[in-house]
Amino acid sequence: MKHYPGYLPKSHKILWLVIRVALMLWGIYGIFHGSVVEFLEAIFAILFTHLWDYFQVFGGRSFIIRIGYENQTMLNVFIFVCVVIGSTLNNRTDFGSFDIITHTCSGFISAWFGYDFAVLMQEKNYSKLSPALAAMFGLCFSLGIDVGWEIYEFTMDRLYGLSLQCSSPTTDYGLIDTMGDFICAASGALVGMFAVAFYRNGVIGRHKKEIRAKLMREKEEEKLKRQLLDEYLKSRKDNNI
């Protein structure tokens, strides 16, 4: 199992390429069927499938280049499902419950990314973050993303007269829709915070043995460093006496 920055398994690289090609084909299909919006949606989606690549190219020596490729893989699958499947169902069918899937998945992915982000930020200061604290940060980060999205929907409804929140002056359907989105996102975030904490600490996953061994080595190295530092400080104190 490789851990160095910029590492990308071939299987993930192929999956990313397939998703990008599928998005482009879907956008071209939209143009030929009179939907320029779908084409533009596909273009923006393809740009977002390259976030990890942008981090590697423009990240320099910052912690951002150590963001795991798993985050981009989950994001790419999420983008494909939302854009291709979700938009097709919304625009060409009467199916109206796809928001449940999108908000739940977005909560999961945001919590995963938030966990990794917190750990990498703390490593920048040469200290290790507790998995519990990282998981809590991931949960709060995910909920913050969902709050931001609902604010965006509310703003678009007020400024442009849209109905993203399905609000109506005579019913409480808009409130139910918004709270349903929050509940789905929170559910996904809760699952995501535990999943990423267990995966990153070798409790679950295909490489759990390698991860546990790596964490054990790091723990022993940290213990040795502290022991050497204590001995050094003690020797200096004795010499001063």
Secondary structure, 3 states (H helix, E strand, C coil): CCCCCCCCCHHHHHHHHHHHHHHHHHHHHHHHCCCHHHHHHHHHHHHHCCHHHHHHHHCCCCHHHHCCHHHHHHHHHHHHHHHHHHHHHHHHCCCCCHHHHHHHHHHHHHHHHHHHHHHHHHHCCCCCCCHHHHHHHHHHHHHHHHHHHHHHHHHHHHHHCCCCCCCCCCCCHHHHHHHHHHHHHHHHHHHHHHHHHHHHCCCCCCCHHHHHHHHHHHHHHHHHHHHHHHHHHHHHHHHHC
